[in-house]
Amino acid sequence: MLFALALIPVVGLLLFIYFNDKTDRVPFGYLIALFFIGMGTVVSAIIIEGIGKAILDAAIPYESMFKGAFLAIAIVGPTEELGKFLVLRLMTWKSRHFKHTYDAIVFAVFVSLGFAALENVGYVFGGGIGAALLRMFTAVPGHACFAVFMGLFYGKAKLAQVNGKTGMRFLNYFLSLFVPIVIHGIYDAILMAGGSADEFIVTGLSVVLWIGFIIALFAVSFIVIIISSRHDIRLVTEQISYDPIYQNKVSYAGANNMPNYGTPNVQPTYQAPSYQPSNMNPAPAFVPVQGNYASSAPVQQPQATVQAGSMYATGPMQPQPSYIPQQPSQPSQPKPAFVPVAAATAVAASWTCSCGSVCNTNFCTQCGKKRPVDNSWTCPRCGRRSTMNFCGSCGTPKS
């Protein structure tokens, strides 16, 4: 029962973050690996925080609001967030699954909630159902919110690197660690300082301030998640290839690992050759006989000159001249090459399903999911590929 109460908020937040990824979701198995690796940061946090608290107790032997706030801001916050950040940096920065800016938030939340899950289990088994219910609405979502800000700036740092902006990359790289440390430190400092106060009124005011801080933190984090999900920016280089079966363009992420089918295999339209006898002269236009129209002499109507026995003979036969101008022969139309359907199917573009299967068909053979539809477009101004309504590099709207 207590174990379930400790993990229910973690699972709920993980699913919320994961299903807000609207484009090209990261494989769930990879995220679970980040979750369990994030659990390992609890061990390093316990060791470093224990050493730091021992040094602080030796320097300040008595309890005070200053000591509680200093412990939270200078030791607890930096230790826990630095451990999460190192896992995030080492495991995801060069990962082939890091394709969009929103992926950074997903990575950071899974690492952070791995830490929160193991920490929460310890607190719940030590404090009972009351601790489980309190941390379900405070501590666990708090760790997720810290990770949202870490992932936000972490994704911006990756985007700056892709665009070659070294200064912005280092700035966002620093903010991805500094901002979560500050927010985490304030979160803990309000509680620790209030708990160390001798007066009941100060402790009560600290609790009210802490609740207000949590509400504001949750609201801002929720807005950041929604905006980042809707304005997701693609990070990897794309290559536009052609699907030889459907004759349409297909975008591939990680183009170096994908086949290039070159130009579209457009089949020429077959036209029946024009069969025109070379020995038939075109009938001249009718010209009225000049002179007296009342003449009794019959008017000879011009006839097409054809050979005897021809199927095109329509009038009285005329003697053939010794020379008949030949009509210029038209070049024969090339017969379209036959492309077997099986051969075209064999070179169809492969794609990776969310279940991890690599498929060459329109539906996954393992789970039945449909091949994702590419909605990307090329910015006419800077040439960058984008999947959103505005270009992530220059801000040009989608035409």
C-alpha positions as CSV (number, residue, x, y, z in Angstrom):
1,M,0.0,0.0,0.0
2,L,2.7,2.5,1.0
3,F,4.8,1.5,-1.9
4,A,1.9,2.1,-4.3
5,L,1.2,5.5,-2.8
6,A,4.9,6.4,-3.2
7,L,4.9,5.5,-6.9
8,I,1.4,6.6,-8.1
9,P,2.3,10.3,-8.5
10,V,5.6,9.4,-10.2
11,V,3.8,7.2,-12.8
12,G,1.1,9.8,-13.4
13,L,3.6,12.6,-14.0
14,L,5.7,10.4,-16.3
15,L,2.7,9.6,-18.5
16,F,1.6,13.2,-18.6
17,I,5.0,14.4,-19.8
18,Y,5.4,11.5,-22.3
19,F,2.0,11.9,-24.0
20,N,2.6,15.7,-24.4
21,D,5.3,14.8,-26.8
22,K,3.3,15.3,-30.0
23,T,6.1,14.7,-32.6
24,D,8.4,11.7,-33.0
25,R,8.2,10.4,-29.4
26,V,11.3,9.0,-27.8
27,P,11.3,5.2,-27.4
28,F,9.8,4.4,-24.0
29,G,12.5,1.8,-23.3
30,Y,15.2,4.4,-23.5
31,L,13.2,6.7,-21.1
32,I,12.8,3.9,-18.6
33,A,16.6,3.4,-18.7
34,L,17.0,7.1,-17.8
35,F,14.5,6.7,-15.0
36,F,16.4,3.9,-13.3
37,I,19.8,5.6,-13.9
38,G,18.3,8.7,-12.2
39,M,17.6,6.6,-9.1
40,G,21.3,6.1,-8.7
41,T,21.7,9.8,-8.0
42,V,20.0,9.3,-4.6
43,V,23.1,7.5,-3.4
44,S,25.5,10.3,-4.4
45,A,23.1,12.9,-2.9
46,I,23.0,11.1,0.5
47,I,26.8,10.9,0.7
48,I,27.5,14.5,-0.3
49,E,24.7,16.0,1.7
50,G,25.8,14.0,4.8
51,I,29.3,15.3,4.4
52,G,28.1,18.9,3.9
53,K,25.7,18.8,6.8
54,A,28.5,17.5,9.1
55,I,30.8,20.4,8.1
56,L,27.9,22.9,8.6
57,D,27.1,21.4,12.1
58,A,30.7,21.8,13.0
59,A,30.8,25.4,11.9
60,I,27.3,26.3,13.3
61,P,26.5,24.0,16.2
62,Y,23.1,25.5,17.0
63,E,19.9,25.5,14.9
64,S,18.7,28.7,13.3
65,M,16.7,29.9,10.3
66,F,20.0,31.0,8.6
67,K,21.5,27.5,9.1
68,G,18.4,25.9,7.6
69,A,18.2,28.2,4.6
70,F,21.9,27.9,4.0
71,L,21.7,24.1,4.1
72,A,18.9,24.1,1.5
73,I,20.4,26.6,-0.9
74,A,24.1,25.8,-0.7
75,I,24.1,22.0,-0.1
76,V,20.8,20.2,-0.7
77,G,19.7,21.9,-3.9
78,P,23.1,22.0,-5.7
79,T,23.9,18.4,-4.8
80,E,20.6,16.8,-6.0
81,E,20.3,18.9,-9.2
82,L,23.9,18.5,-10.1
83,G,23.6,14.7,-9.9
84,K,20.5,14.8,-12.2
85,F,22.2,17.2,-14.6
86,L,25.3,15.0,-15.0
87,V,23.2,11.9,-15.8
88,L,21.2,14.0,-18.3
89,R,24.3,15.4,-20.0
90,L,26.2,12.1,-20.2
91,M,23.3,10.0,-21.4
92,T,21.4,12.3,-23.8
93,W,23.5,15.1,-25.3
94,K,24.8,12.9,-28.1
95,S,22.0,10.5,-28.2
96,R,20.4,9.7,-31.6
97,H,17.0,10.0,-29.8
98,F,17.6,13.7,-29.1
99,K,15.7,15.1,-32.1
100,H,13.5,17.9,-30.8
101,T,13.8,20.6,-28.1
102,Y,10.8,19.1,-26.2
103,D,12.8,15.8,-25.9
104,A,15.1,17.6,-23.5
105,I,12.2,18.2,-21.1
106,V,11.1,14.5,-21.4
107,F,14.7,13.3,-20.6
108,A,15.1,15.7,-17.6
109,V,11.7,14.7,-16.1
110,F,12.4,11.0,-16.4
111,V,15.8,11.3,-14.7
112,S,14.5,13.6,-12.0
113,L,11.4,11.4,-11.2
114,G,13.8,8.4,-11.0
115,F,15.4,10.3,-8.2
116,A,12.1,11.3,-6.7
117,A,10.7,7.8,-6.8
118,L,13.4,6.2,-4.7
119,E,13.6,9.2,-2.3
120,N,9.8,9.1,-1.9
121,V,9.8,5.4,-1.1
122,G,12.2,6.1,1.8
123,Y,10.2,9.0,3.1
124,V,6.8,7.1,2.8
125,F,8.0,4.0,4.6
126,G,9.5,6.2,7.4
127,G,6.5,8.6,7.7
128,G,3.5,6.4,6.8
129,I,0.4,7.3,4.9
130,G,0.5,11.0,6.0
131,A,3.9,11.5,4.5
132,A,2.8,9.6,1.3
133,L,-0.3,11.9,0.8
134,L,1.7,15.1,1.5
135,R,4.6,14.3,-0.8
136,M,2.2,13.1,-3.5
137,F,1.1,16.7,-4.0
138,T,4.3,18.5,-3.1
139,A,7.7,16.9,-3.3
140,V,7.2,14.5,-6.3
141,P,5.6,17.2,-8.5
142,G,8.3,19.6,-7.2
143,H,11.1,17.4,-8.6
144,A,9.2,17.2,-11.9
145,C,9.0,21.0,-12.0
146,F,12.7,21.5,-11.3
147,A,13.3,19.1,-14.3
148,V,11.0,21.0,-16.6
149,F,13.2,24.1,-16.2
150,M,16.3,22.1,-16.6
151,G,15.0,20.5,-19.8
152,L,13.8,23.8,-21.1
153,F,17.2,25.5,-21.1
154,Y,19.0,22.2,-22.0
155,G,17.0,22.0,-25.2
156,K,17.7,25.6,-26.0
157,A,21.5,24.9,-25.5
158,K,21.2,22.0,-28.0
159,L,19.4,24.2,-30.5
160,A,22.0,26.9,-30.1
161,Q,24.7,24.4,-30.9
162,V,22.9,23.2,-34.0
163,N,22.6,26.8,-35.2
164,G,26.3,27.5,-34.4
165,K,25.6,30.1,-31.7
166,T,28.4,29.3,-29.2
167,G,27.5,32.1,-26.7
168,M,23.9,31.2,-26.5
169,R,24.8,27.5,-26.1
170,F,27.0,28.2,-23.0
171,L,24.4,30.6,-21.5
172,N,21.6,28.1,-21.8
173,Y,23.8,25.3,-20.7
174,F,24.6,27.3,-17.5
175,L,20.9,28.2,-17.0
176,S,19.8,24.5,-17.3
177,L,21.8,23.8,-14.1
178,F,21.6,27.2,-12.3
179,V,17.8,27.8,-12.5
180,P,16.8,24.3,-11.1
181,I,19.3,24.8,-8.3
182,V,17.8,28.1,-7.3
183,I,14.2,26.9,-7.5
184,H,15.0,23.8,-5.5
185,G,17.0,25.8,-3.0
186,I,14.1,28.2,-2.4
187,Y,11.6,25.3,-2.2
188,D,13.6,23.6,0.6
189,A,14.8,26.9,2.3
190,I,11.3,28.0,3.1
191,L,10.5,24.8,4.9
192,M,13.9,24.3,6.6
193,A,14.1,27.9,7.7
194,G,10.5,27.8,9.0
195,G,11.1,24.5,10.8
196,S,14.2,25.9,12.5
197,A,12.4,29.0,13.8
198,D,11.6,29.2,17.5
199,E,8.3,31.0,17.1
200,F,5.1,29.2,16.0
201,I,3.9,32.3,14.0
202,V,7.1,32.3,11.9
203,T,6.7,28.6,11.2
204,G,3.0,29.0,10.2
205,L,3.9,31.9,7.9
206,S,6.7,29.8,6.2
207,V,4.1,27.1,5.5
208,V,1.7,29.6,3.9
209,L,4.6,31.0,1.8
210,W,5.7,27.5,0.9
211,I,2.2,26.6,-0.4
212,G,2.0,29.8,-2.4
213,F,5.4,29.1,-3.9
214,I,4.3,25.5,-4.9
215,I,1.1,26.7,-6.6
216,A,3.0,29.3,-8.6
217,L,5.7,26.8,-9.5
218,F,3.2,24.2,-10.7
219,A,1.3,26.8,-12.8
220,V,4.4,28.1,-14.5
221,S,5.8,24.6,-15.1
222,F,2.5,23.5,-16.7
223,I,2.5,26.5,-19.0
224,V,6.1,25.8,-20.0
225,I,5.2,22.2,-20.8
226,I,2.2,23.1,-23.0
227,I,4.1,25.9,-24.9
228,S,7.2,23.7,-25.4
229,S,5.1,20.9,-26.7
230,R,3.2,23.0,-29.2
231,H,6.3,24.9,-30.4
232,D,8.6,21.9,-30.6
233,I,11.7,22.6,-32.8
234,R,13.5,19.9,-34.8
235,L,17.2,19.6,-34.0
236,V,18.6,17.0,-36.3
237,T,19.6,17.5,-40.0
238,E,17.0,16.3,-42.4
239,Q,17.4,14.8,-45.9
240,I,14.6,14.8,-48.3
241,S,14.3,11.6,-50.3
242,Y,11.6,10.1,-52.5
243,D,9.4,7.1,-51.9
244,P,9.5,5.2,-55.1
245,I,6.1,3.6,-54.5
246,Y,3.9,6.7,-53.7
247,Q,6.0,9.2,-55.6
248,N,6.0,11.6,-52.7
249,K,8.7,13.2,-50.6
250,V,9.7,11.6,-47.3
251,S,11.7,13.3,-44.5
252,Y,14.2,11.3,-42.6
253,A,15.7,12.3,-39.2
254,G,19.3,11.3,-38.9
255,A,19.8,11.4,-42.7
256,N,23.2,9.7,-42.5
257,N,21.7,6.5,-41.5
258,M,18.8,6.5,-44.0
259,P,18.8,5.4,-47.6
260,N,18.6,8.0,-50.3
261,Y,16.4,7.1,-53.3
262,G,17.4,10.1,-55.3
263,T,15.0,11.7,-57.7
264,P,11.4,10.5,-58.0
265,N,10.9,7.5,-60.3
266,V,8.3,9.2,-62.5
267,Q,6.9,6.9,-65.2
268,P,6.4,8.5,-68.6
269,T,2.8,8.7,-69.8
270,Y,2.2,6.1,-72.5
271,Q,0.8,7.6,-75.8
272,A,-0.4,5.5,-78.7
273,P,1.8,6.2,-81.7
274,S,0.2,8.2,-84.5
275,Y,-0.2,6.0,-87.6
276,Q,-0.4,8.1,-90.7
277,P,0.2,6.6,-94.1
278,S,3.2,8.3,-95.7
279,N,1.7,8.1,-99.1
280,M,-1.4,10.1,-98.4
281,N,-1.3,13.8,-99.2
282,P,-3.5,16.1,-97.1
283,A,-6.7,17.2,-98.8
284,P,-6.3,20.9,-99.9
285,A,-8.7,23.4,-98.6
286,F,-11.7,24.0,-100.8
287,V,-11.2,27.0,-103.1
288,P,-14.2,28.2,-105.2
289,V,-13.7,28.2,-109.0
290,Q,-12.9,31.7,-110.2
291,G,-14.9,33.1,-113.1
292,N,-18.5,32.5,-114.3
293,Y,-20.4,30.6,-111.7
294,A,-23.2,29.9,-114.1
295,S,-21.0,28.0,-116.4
296,S,-22.4,24.6,-117.4
297,A,-19.0,23.0,-117.0
298,P,-19.0,20.8,-113.9
299,V,-16.8,22.0,-111.1
300,Q,-14.1,19.4,-110.2
301,Q,-13.9,19.0,-106.5
302,P,-10.3,18.5,-105.2
303,Q,-9.7,15.0,-103.9
304,A,-7.1,13.5,-101.7
305,T,-4.5,11.7,-103.8
306,V,-4.1,8.1,-102.6
307,Q,-2.9,4.8,-103.9
308,A,-5.3,2.3,-105.4
309,G,-6.7,-0.1,-102.9
310,S,-6.0,2.1,-99.9
311,M,-8.5,2.1,-97.1
312,Y,-8.5,5.9,-97.1
313,A,-9.8,6.2,-100.7
314,T,-13.0,8.4,-100.5
315,G,-13.4,9.6,-104.1
316,P,-12.6,8.9,-107.7
317,M,-9.1,7.5,-108.2
318,Q,-6.6,9.9,-109.7
319,P,-3.5,8.8,-111.5
320,Q,-0.5,8.9,-109.3
321,P,2.3,11.4,-110.0
322,S,5.7,10.1,-110.4
323,Y,6.8,11.7,-107.1
324,I,4.8,12.0,-103.9
325,P,6.2,14.2,-101.2
326,Q,6.7,12.2,-98.1
327,Q,5.4,13.5,-94.7
328,P,8.2,13.8,-92.1
329,S,8.1,10.8,-89.9
330,Q,7.5,11.5,-86.2
331,P,10.0,10.0,-83.8
332,S,8.7,7.0,-82.1
333,Q,7.7,7.4,-78.4
334,P,9.9,5.5,-76.0
335,K,8.1,2.6,-74.4
336,P,8.1,3.0,-70.6
337,A,10.3,0.7,-68.7
338,F,8.5,-1.9,-66.7
339,V,9.1,-1.6,-63.0
340,P,8.0,-4.7,-61.0
341,V,5.9,-3.9,-58.0
342,A,7.9,-6.3,-55.9
343,A,11.1,-4.5,-56.7
344,A,9.5,-1.1,-55.7
345,T,8.2,-2.5,-52.5
346,A,11.7,-3.9,-51.6
347,V,13.2,-0.4,-51.5
348,A,10.4,1.3,-49.6
349,A,11.6,3.7,-46.9
350,S,12.0,2.2,-43.5
351,W,10.7,3.8,-40.3
352,T,11.0,3.1,-36.6
353,C,7.7,2.5,-34.7
354,S,7.2,3.7,-31.1
355,C,7.4,0.1,-30.0
356,G,11.0,-0.1,-31.4
357,S,10.3,-2.2,-34.5
358,V,11.9,-1.1,-37.8
359,C,9.2,-1.4,-40.5
360,N,9.1,-1.1,-44.3
361,T,5.3,-1.1,-44.6
362,N,2.6,1.4,-43.9
363,F,1.7,-0.3,-40.6
364,C,3.9,-1.7,-37.9
365,T,4.0,-5.5,-38.1
366,Q,4.3,-5.8,-34.3
367,C,1.7,-3.4,-32.9
368,G,-0.2,-2.3,-36.0
369,K,0.5,1.5,-35.7
370,K,0.3,3.5,-38.8
371,R,3.4,5.0,-40.5
372,P,3.7,8.6,-39.2
373,V,2.9,11.3,-41.7
374,D,5.6,13.9,-42.3
375,N,4.3,17.5,-41.9
376,S,7.6,19.2,-42.1
377,W,8.3,22.1,-44.5
378,T,11.3,24.0,-45.8
379,C,11.7,27.6,-44.7
380,P,12.0,29.8,-47.9
381,R,14.2,32.3,-46.1
382,C,16.9,30.2,-44.4
383,G,16.3,26.8,-45.9
384,R,15.8,25.0,-42.5
385,R,13.4,22.2,-42.1
386,S,10.6,22.7,-39.5
387,T,7.4,21.0,-38.3
388,M,5.8,24.0,-36.6
389,N,3.9,27.0,-37.9
390,F,7.0,29.2,-37.7
391,C,10.7,28.6,-38.6
392,G,12.8,27.9,-35.5
393,S,15.8,29.7,-36.9
394,C,14.5,32.9,-38.4
395,G,10.8,33.0,-37.4
396,T,9.4,32.9,-40.9
397,P,5.7,31.8,-40.9
398,K,4.7,28.6,-42.7
399,S,3.4,29.5,-46.1
